[in-house]
Amino acid sequence: MSLPYENATSGNNAINDIQKMLRGFGCTKFATGEDYETGELFVQFEHRGRQVQLKASAKGYAAAWLREHPYGPRTSGSRVEHEARALKIGSVAVYSILRDWVKGQVTAIEIGMLTFEAAFLAHLVLPSGMSVIEHITRQNLLPAPERAP
């Protein structure tokens, strides 16, 4: 079985699509970047004075891809090359995932299904520089999830 987005071909096209979509939505600032150490890709934008930062893990996607496509005796190349391929696929895939997620959120806002705040609340940037979800997590404000039966 293939992993969704594993055959995405252009992270740059996805970035351009996100930028175009957000500009049409009225966003005034837009930036993207990558933290090479953590493998996180990010998209930042501002809408009516509210700053939003979305993060996605290329390493997380690569780990999922490697579970679907483990290295084995029939795999071409070395284990290191296989893992590098997984990270490259992840770097492209997460931008496509972000594009589709942002498109869904913006559409939900435009049709009145969600407010901007409801759609992006977890990702709003607080004056401290942390996102709402980072603040909530650090302060341990959510109850622990229940154990599965």
PyMOL commands that place a pseudoatom at each C-alpha (Angstrom):
pseudoatom trace, name=CA, resn=MET, resi=1, chain=A, elem=C, hetatm=0, pos=[0.000, 0.000, 0.000]
pseudoatom trace, name=CA, resn=SER, resi=2, chain=A, elem=C, hetatm=0, pos=[1.317, 3.436, -0.808]
pseudoatom trace, name=CA, resn=LEU, resi=3, chain=A, elem=C, hetatm=0, pos=[1.482, 6.313, 1.636]
pseudoatom trace, name=CA, resn=PRO, resi=4, chain=A, elem=C, hetatm=0, pos=[-0.618, 9.363, 0.693]
pseudoatom trace, name=CA, resn=TYR, resi=5, chain=A, elem=C, hetatm=0, pos=[1.470, 12.083, -0.969]
pseudoatom trace, name=CA, resn=GLU, resi=6, chain=A, elem=C, hetatm=0, pos=[4.514, 9.838, -1.490]
pseudoatom trace, name=CA, resn=ASN, resi=7, chain=A, elem=C, hetatm=0, pos=[4.353, 10.509, -5.224]
pseudoatom trace, name=CA, resn=ALA, resi=8, chain=A, elem=C, hetatm=0, pos=[4.064, 14.285, -4.925]
pseudoatom trace, name=CA, resn=THR, resi=9, chain=A, elem=C, hetatm=0, pos=[6.529, 15.837, -7.334]
pseudoatom trace, name=CA, resn=SER, resi=10, chain=A, elem=C, hetatm=0, pos=[7.056, 19.477, -6.498]
pseudoatom trace, name=CA, resn=GLY, resi=11, chain=A, elem=C, hetatm=0, pos=[7.300, 21.115, -3.118]
pseudoatom trace, name=CA, resn=ASN, resi=12, chain=A, elem=C, hetatm=0, pos=[7.915, 24.446, -4.845]
pseudoatom trace, name=CA, resn=ASN, resi=13, chain=A, elem=C, hetatm=0, pos=[4.593, 24.270, -6.686]
pseudoatom trace, name=CA, resn=ALA, resi=14, chain=A, elem=C, hetatm=0, pos=[2.832, 23.514, -3.407]
pseudoatom trace, name=CA, resn=ILE, resi=15, chain=A, elem=C, hetatm=0, pos=[4.553, 26.499, -1.751]
pseudoatom trace, name=CA, resn=ASN, resi=16, chain=A, elem=C, hetatm=0, pos=[3.515, 28.766, -4.634]
pseudoatom trace, name=CA, resn=ASP, resi=17, chain=A, elem=C, hetatm=0, pos=[-0.056, 27.459, -4.403]
pseudoatom trace, name=CA, resn=ILE, resi=18, chain=A, elem=C, hetatm=0, pos=[-0.167, 28.168, -0.656]
pseudoatom trace, name=CA, resn=GLN, resi=19, chain=A, elem=C, hetatm=0, pos=[1.174, 31.686, -1.173]
pseudoatom trace, name=CA, resn=LYS, resi=20, chain=A, elem=C, hetatm=0, pos=[-1.295, 32.436, -3.971]
pseudoatom trace, name=CA, resn=MET, resi=21, chain=A, elem=C, hetatm=0, pos=[-4.201, 31.069, -1.950]
pseudoatom trace, name=CA, resn=LEU, resi=22, chain=A, elem=C, hetatm=0, pos=[-3.300, 33.053, 1.176]
pseudoatom trace, name=CA, resn=ARG, resi=23, chain=A, elem=C, hetatm=0, pos=[-2.707, 36.252, -0.783]
pseudoatom trace, name=CA, resn=GLY, resi=24, chain=A, elem=C, hetatm=0, pos=[-6.162, 35.862, -2.356]
pseudoatom trace, name=CA, resn=PHE, resi=25, chain=A, elem=C, hetatm=0, pos=[-7.566, 35.319, 1.144]
pseudoatom trace, name=CA, resn=GLY, resi=26, chain=A, elem=C, hetatm=0, pos=[-6.143, 38.680, 2.251]
pseudoatom trace, name=CA, resn=CYS, resi=27, chain=A, elem=C, hetatm=0, pos=[-2.933, 37.677, 3.999]
pseudoatom trace, name=CA, resn=THR, resi=28, chain=A, elem=C, hetatm=0, pos=[-0.321, 40.413, 4.025]
pseudoatom trace, name=CA, resn=LYS, resi=29, chain=A, elem=C, hetatm=0, pos=[2.824, 38.471, 4.907]
pseudoatom trace, name=CA, resn=PHE, resi=30, chain=A, elem=C, hetatm=0, pos=[4.074, 35.055, 3.836]
pseudoatom trace, name=CA, resn=ALA, resi=31, chain=A, elem=C, hetatm=0, pos=[7.242, 33.082, 4.480]
pseudoatom trace, name=CA, resn=THR, resi=32, chain=A, elem=C, hetatm=0, pos=[8.461, 29.508, 4.325]
pseudoatom trace, name=CA, resn=GLY, resi=33, chain=A, elem=C, hetatm=0, pos=[11.529, 27.827, 5.657]
pseudoatom trace, name=CA, resn=GLU, resi=34, chain=A, elem=C, hetatm=0, pos=[13.185, 24.696, 6.906]
pseudoatom trace, name=CA, resn=ASP, resi=35, chain=A, elem=C, hetatm=0, pos=[14.954, 23.746, 10.104]
pseudoatom trace, name=CA, resn=TYR, resi=36, chain=A, elem=C, hetatm=0, pos=[17.592, 21.342, 8.838]
pseudoatom trace, name=CA, resn=GLU, resi=37, chain=A, elem=C, hetatm=0, pos=[18.366, 20.056, 12.326]
pseudoatom trace, name=CA, resn=THR, resi=38, chain=A, elem=C, hetatm=0, pos=[14.814, 19.022, 13.250]
pseudoatom trace, name=CA, resn=GLY, resi=39, chain=A, elem=C, hetatm=0, pos=[13.595, 18.325, 9.717]
pseudoatom trace, name=CA, resn=GLU, resi=40, chain=A, elem=C, hetatm=0, pos=[10.660, 20.692, 10.216]
pseudoatom trace, name=CA, resn=LEU, resi=41, chain=A, elem=C, hetatm=0, pos=[9.285, 22.747, 7.376]
pseudoatom trace, name=CA, resn=PHE, resi=42, chain=A, elem=C, hetatm=0, pos=[7.212, 25.796, 8.197]
pseudoatom trace, name=CA, resn=VAL, resi=43, chain=A, elem=C, hetatm=0, pos=[4.813, 28.231, 6.610]
pseudoatom trace, name=CA, resn=GLN, resi=44, chain=A, elem=C, hetatm=0, pos=[4.183, 31.587, 8.267]
pseudoatom trace, name=CA, resn=PHE, resi=45, chain=A, elem=C, hetatm=0, pos=[1.575, 34.149, 7.319]
pseudoatom trace, name=CA, resn=GLU, resi=46, chain=A, elem=C, hetatm=0, pos=[-0.309, 37.099, 8.723]
pseudoatom trace, name=CA, resn=HIS, resi=47, chain=A, elem=C, hetatm=0, pos=[-4.020, 37.775, 8.348]
pseudoatom trace, name=CA, resn=ARG, resi=48, chain=A, elem=C, hetatm=0, pos=[-5.571, 40.918, 9.839]
pseudoatom trace, name=CA, resn=GLY, resi=49, chain=A, elem=C, hetatm=0, pos=[-2.761, 41.279, 12.347]
pseudoatom trace, name=CA, resn=ARG, resi=50, chain=A, elem=C, hetatm=0, pos=[-2.855, 37.635, 13.440]
pseudoatom trace, name=CA, resn=GLN, resi=51, chain=A, elem=C, hetatm=0, pos=[0.351, 35.707, 12.855]
pseudoatom trace, name=CA, resn=VAL, resi=52, chain=A, elem=C, hetatm=0, pos=[0.130, 32.020, 12.071]
pseudoatom trace, name=CA, resn=GLN, resi=53, chain=A, elem=C, hetatm=0, pos=[2.899, 29.444, 11.901]
pseudoatom trace, name=CA, resn=LEU, resi=54, chain=A, elem=C, hetatm=0, pos=[2.295, 25.968, 10.514]
pseudoatom trace, name=CA, resn=LYS, resi=55, chain=A, elem=C, hetatm=0, pos=[4.931, 23.293, 10.991]
pseudoatom trace, name=CA, resn=ALA, resi=56, chain=A, elem=C, hetatm=0, pos=[5.298, 19.924, 9.351]
pseudoatom trace, name=CA, resn=SER, resi=57, chain=A, elem=C, hetatm=0, pos=[7.926, 17.272, 9.905]
pseudoatom trace, name=CA, resn=ALA, resi=58, chain=A, elem=C, hetatm=0, pos=[9.707, 15.918, 6.859]
pseudoatom trace, name=CA, resn=LYS, resi=59, chain=A, elem=C, hetatm=0, pos=[11.479, 13.492, 9.198]
pseudoatom trace, name=CA, resn=GLY, resi=60, chain=A, elem=C, hetatm=0, pos=[8.131, 12.324, 10.545]
pseudoatom trace, name=CA, resn=TYR, resi=61, chain=A, elem=C, hetatm=0, pos=[6.887, 11.676, 7.031]
pseudoatom trace, name=CA, resn=ALA, resi=62, chain=A, elem=C, hetatm=0, pos=[10.161, 9.936, 6.158]
pseudoatom trace, name=CA, resn=ALA, resi=63, chain=A, elem=C, hetatm=0, pos=[9.753, 7.631, 9.169]
pseudoatom trace, name=CA, resn=ALA, resi=64, chain=A, elem=C, hetatm=0, pos=[6.223, 6.734, 8.024]
pseudoatom trace, name=CA, resn=TRP, resi=65, chain=A, elem=C, hetatm=0, pos=[7.521, 6.139, 4.478]
pseudoatom trace, name=CA, resn=LEU, resi=66, chain=A, elem=C, hetatm=0, pos=[10.257, 3.862, 5.801]
pseudoatom trace, name=CA, resn=ARG, resi=67, chain=A, elem=C, hetatm=0, pos=[7.655, 1.806, 7.686]
pseudoatom trace, name=CA, resn=GLU, resi=68, chain=A, elem=C, hetatm=0, pos=[5.788, 1.359, 4.392]
pseudoatom trace, name=CA, resn=HIS, resi=69, chain=A, elem=C, hetatm=0, pos=[8.995, 0.764, 2.398]
pseudoatom trace, name=CA, resn=PRO, resi=70, chain=A, elem=C, hetatm=0, pos=[11.527, -0.855, 4.748]
pseudoatom trace, name=CA, resn=TYR, resi=71, chain=A, elem=C, hetatm=0, pos=[15.086, -1.367, 3.645]
pseudoatom trace, name=CA, resn=GLY, resi=72, chain=A, elem=C, hetatm=0, pos=[15.707, -4.953, 2.608]
pseudoatom trace, name=CA, resn=PRO, resi=73, chain=A, elem=C, hetatm=0, pos=[17.867, -7.161, 0.421]
pseudoatom trace, name=CA, resn=ARG, resi=74, chain=A, elem=C, hetatm=0, pos=[15.932, -6.195, -2.718]
pseudoatom trace, name=CA, resn=THR, resi=75, chain=A, elem=C, hetatm=0, pos=[16.236, -2.461, -2.075]
pseudoatom trace, name=CA, resn=SER, resi=76, chain=A, elem=C, hetatm=0, pos=[18.574, -0.727, -4.494]
pseudoatom trace, name=CA, resn=GLY, resi=77, chain=A, elem=C, hetatm=0, pos=[21.350, 1.334, -2.953]
pseudoatom trace, name=CA, resn=SER, resi=78, chain=A, elem=C, hetatm=0, pos=[22.613, 1.447, 0.603]
pseudoatom trace, name=CA, resn=ARG, resi=79, chain=A, elem=C, hetatm=0, pos=[20.554, 1.897, 3.760]
pseudoatom trace, name=CA, resn=VAL, resi=80, chain=A, elem=C, hetatm=0, pos=[21.857, 5.479, 4.023]
pseudoatom trace, name=CA, resn=GLU, resi=81, chain=A, elem=C, hetatm=0, pos=[20.745, 6.215, 0.449]
pseudoatom trace, name=CA, resn=HIS, resi=82, chain=A, elem=C, hetatm=0, pos=[17.333, 4.671, 1.156]
pseudoatom trace, name=CA, resn=GLU, resi=83, chain=A, elem=C, hetatm=0, pos=[16.906, 6.853, 4.246]
pseudoatom trace, name=CA, resn=ALA, resi=84, chain=A, elem=C, hetatm=0, pos=[18.028, 9.943, 2.308]
pseudoatom trace, name=CA, resn=ARG, resi=85, chain=A, elem=C, hetatm=0, pos=[15.428, 9.131, -0.355]
pseudoatom trace, name=CA, resn=ALA, resi=86, chain=A, elem=C, hetatm=0, pos=[12.775, 8.887, 2.368]
pseudoatom trace, name=CA, resn=LEU, resi=87, chain=A, elem=C, hetatm=0, pos=[13.713, 12.331, 3.700]
pseudoatom trace, name=CA, resn=LYS, resi=88, chain=A, elem=C, hetatm=0, pos=[13.617, 13.840, 0.200]
pseudoatom trace, name=CA, resn=ILE, resi=89, chain=A, elem=C, hetatm=0, pos=[10.169, 12.350, -0.407]
pseudoatom trace, name=CA, resn=GLY, resi=90, chain=A, elem=C, hetatm=0, pos=[9.057, 13.671, 2.994]
pseudoatom trace, name=CA, resn=SER, resi=91, chain=A, elem=C, hetatm=0, pos=[10.307, 17.176, 2.225]
pseudoatom trace, name=CA, resn=VAL, resi=92, chain=A, elem=C, hetatm=0, pos=[8.135, 17.322, -0.891]
pseudoatom trace, name=CA, resn=ALA, resi=93, chain=A, elem=C, hetatm=0, pos=[5.140, 15.531, 0.590]
pseudoatom trace, name=CA, resn=VAL, resi=94, chain=A, elem=C, hetatm=0, pos=[4.697, 17.735, 3.656]
pseudoatom trace, name=CA, resn=TYR, resi=95, chain=A, elem=C, hetatm=0, pos=[4.385, 20.897, 1.553]
pseudoatom trace, name=CA, resn=SER, resi=96, chain=A, elem=C, hetatm=0, pos=[1.667, 19.204, -0.497]
pseudoatom trace, name=CA, resn=ILE, resi=97, chain=A, elem=C, hetatm=0, pos=[-0.065, 18.151, 2.722]
pseudoatom trace, name=CA, resn=LEU, resi=98, chain=A, elem=C, hetatm=0, pos=[0.157, 21.707, 4.068]
pseudoatom trace, name=CA, resn=ARG, resi=99, chain=A, elem=C, hetatm=0, pos=[-1.229, 23.069, 0.789]
pseudoatom trace, name=CA, resn=ASP, resi=100, chain=A, elem=C, hetatm=0, pos=[-4.244, 20.803, 0.940]
pseudoatom trace, name=CA, resn=TRP, resi=101, chain=A, elem=C, hetatm=0, pos=[-4.817, 21.459, 4.644]
pseudoatom trace, name=CA, resn=VAL, resi=102, chain=A, elem=C, hetatm=0, pos=[-4.618, 25.255, 4.200]
pseudoatom trace, name=CA, resn=LYS, resi=103, chain=A, elem=C, hetatm=0, pos=[-6.957, 25.030, 1.201]
pseudoatom trace, name=CA, resn=GLY, resi=104, chain=A, elem=C, hetatm=0, pos=[-9.470, 23.112, 3.327]
pseudoatom trace, name=CA, resn=GLN, resi=105, chain=A, elem=C, hetatm=0, pos=[-9.236, 25.593, 6.206]
pseudoatom trace, name=CA, resn=VAL, resi=106, chain=A, elem=C, hetatm=0, pos=[-9.534, 28.667, 3.972]
pseudoatom trace, name=CA, resn=THR, resi=107, chain=A, elem=C, hetatm=0, pos=[-12.502, 27.140, 2.161]
pseudoatom trace, name=CA, resn=ALA, resi=108, chain=A, elem=C, hetatm=0, pos=[-14.197, 26.345, 5.485]
pseudoatom trace, name=CA, resn=ILE, resi=109, chain=A, elem=C, hetatm=0, pos=[-13.704, 29.982, 6.534]
pseudoatom trace, name=CA, resn=GLU, resi=110, chain=A, elem=C, hetatm=0, pos=[-14.992, 31.357, 3.232]
pseudoatom trace, name=CA, resn=ILE, resi=111, chain=A, elem=C, hetatm=0, pos=[-18.218, 29.312, 3.377]
pseudoatom trace, name=CA, resn=GLY, resi=112, chain=A, elem=C, hetatm=0, pos=[-18.869, 30.248, 7.003]
pseudoatom trace, name=CA, resn=MET, resi=113, chain=A, elem=C, hetatm=0, pos=[-18.202, 26.806, 8.428]
pseudoatom trace, name=CA, resn=LEU, resi=114, chain=A, elem=C, hetatm=0, pos=[-15.347, 28.095, 10.631]
pseudoatom trace, name=CA, resn=THR, resi=115, chain=A, elem=C, hetatm=0, pos=[-14.020, 31.441, 11.777]
pseudoatom trace, name=CA, resn=PHE, resi=116, chain=A, elem=C, hetatm=0, pos=[-10.373, 32.267, 11.093]
pseudoatom trace, name=CA, resn=GLU, resi=117, chain=A, elem=C, hetatm=0, pos=[-9.627, 31.780, 14.780]
pseudoatom trace, name=CA, resn=ALA, resi=118, chain=A, elem=C, hetatm=0, pos=[-11.352, 28.385, 14.895]
pseudoatom trace, name=CA, resn=ALA, resi=119, chain=A, elem=C, hetatm=0, pos=[-9.497, 27.204, 11.792]
pseudoatom trace, name=CA, resn=PHE, resi=120, chain=A, elem=C, hetatm=0, pos=[-6.030, 28.294, 12.889]
pseudoatom trace, name=CA, resn=LEU, resi=121, chain=A, elem=C, hetatm=0, pos=[-6.273, 28.680, 16.696]
pseudoatom trace, name=CA, resn=ALA, resi=122, chain=A, elem=C, hetatm=0, pos=[-3.642, 26.081, 17.567]
pseudoatom trace, name=CA, resn=HIS, resi=123, chain=A, elem=C, hetatm=0, pos=[-1.196, 27.743, 15.172]
pseudoatom trace, name=CA, resn=LEU, resi=124, chain=A, elem=C, hetatm=0, pos=[-1.711, 31.406, 16.113]
pseudoatom trace, name=CA, resn=VAL, resi=125, chain=A, elem=C, hetatm=0, pos=[1.542, 32.927, 17.356]
pseudoatom trace, name=CA, resn=LEU, resi=126, chain=A, elem=C, hetatm=0, pos=[1.369, 34.482, 20.820]
pseudoatom trace, name=CA, resn=PRO, resi=127, chain=A, elem=C, hetatm=0, pos=[3.411, 37.550, 21.869]
pseudoatom trace, name=CA, resn=SER, resi=128, chain=A, elem=C, hetatm=0, pos=[5.885, 35.124, 23.487]
pseudoatom trace, name=CA, resn=GLY, resi=129, chain=A, elem=C, hetatm=0, pos=[6.650, 33.696, 20.026]
pseudoatom trace, name=CA, resn=MET, resi=130, chain=A, elem=C, hetatm=0, pos=[5.095, 30.334, 20.871]
pseudoatom trace, name=CA, resn=SER, resi=131, chain=A, elem=C, hetatm=0, pos=[2.033, 29.024, 19.115]
pseudoatom trace, name=CA, resn=VAL, resi=132, chain=A, elem=C, hetatm=0, pos=[-1.138, 28.485, 21.131]
pseudoatom trace, name=CA, resn=ILE, resi=133, chain=A, elem=C, hetatm=0, pos=[-0.678, 24.712, 20.998]
pseudoatom trace, name=CA, resn=GLU, resi=134, chain=A, elem=C, hetatm=0, pos=[2.954, 24.978, 22.139]
pseudoatom trace, name=CA, resn=HIS, resi=135, chain=A, elem=C, hetatm=0, pos=[1.843, 27.130, 25.086]
pseudoatom trace, name=CA, resn=ILE, resi=136, chain=A, elem=C, hetatm=0, pos=[-0.981, 24.751, 26.007]
pseudoatom trace, name=CA, resn=THR, resi=137, chain=A, elem=C, hetatm=0, pos=[1.349, 21.758, 25.801]
pseudoatom trace, name=CA, resn=ARG, resi=138, chain=A, elem=C, hetatm=0, pos=[4.099, 23.374, 27.893]
pseudoatom trace, name=CA, resn=GLN, resi=139, chain=A, elem=C, hetatm=0, pos=[1.595, 24.466, 30.533]
pseudoatom trace, name=CA, resn=ASN, resi=140, chain=A, elem=C, hetatm=0, pos=[0.046, 20.969, 30.556]
pseudoatom trace, name=CA, resn=LEU, resi=141, chain=A, elem=C, hetatm=0, pos=[-3.424, 22.509, 30.157]
pseudoatom trace, name=CA, resn=LEU, resi=142, chain=A, elem=C, hetatm=0, pos=[-5.032, 19.559, 28.397]
pseudoatom trace, name=CA, resn=PRO, resi=143, chain=A, elem=C, hetatm=0, pos=[-5.957, 16.428, 30.301]
pseudoatom trace, name=CA, resn=ALA, resi=144, chain=A, elem=C, hetatm=0, pos=[-3.989, 13.329, 29.420]
pseudoatom trace, name=CA, resn=PRO, resi=145, chain=A, elem=C, hetatm=0, pos=[-5.642, 11.158, 26.768]
pseudoatom trace, name=CA, resn=GLU, resi=146, chain=A, elem=C, hetatm=0, pos=[-7.569, 8.157, 28.011]
pseudoatom trace, name=CA, resn=ARG, resi=147, chain=A, elem=C, hetatm=0, pos=[-6.003, 4.760, 27.559]
pseudoatom trace, name=CA, resn=ALA, resi=148, chain=A, elem=C, hetatm=0, pos=[-7.377, 2.534, 24.845]
pseudoatom trace, name=CA, resn=PRO, resi=149, chain=A, elem=C, hetatm=0, pos=[-9.427, -0.382, 26.199]
for i in range(1, 149): cmd.bond("trace and resi %d" % i, "trace and resi %d" % (i + 1))
show_as sticks, trace
zoom trace
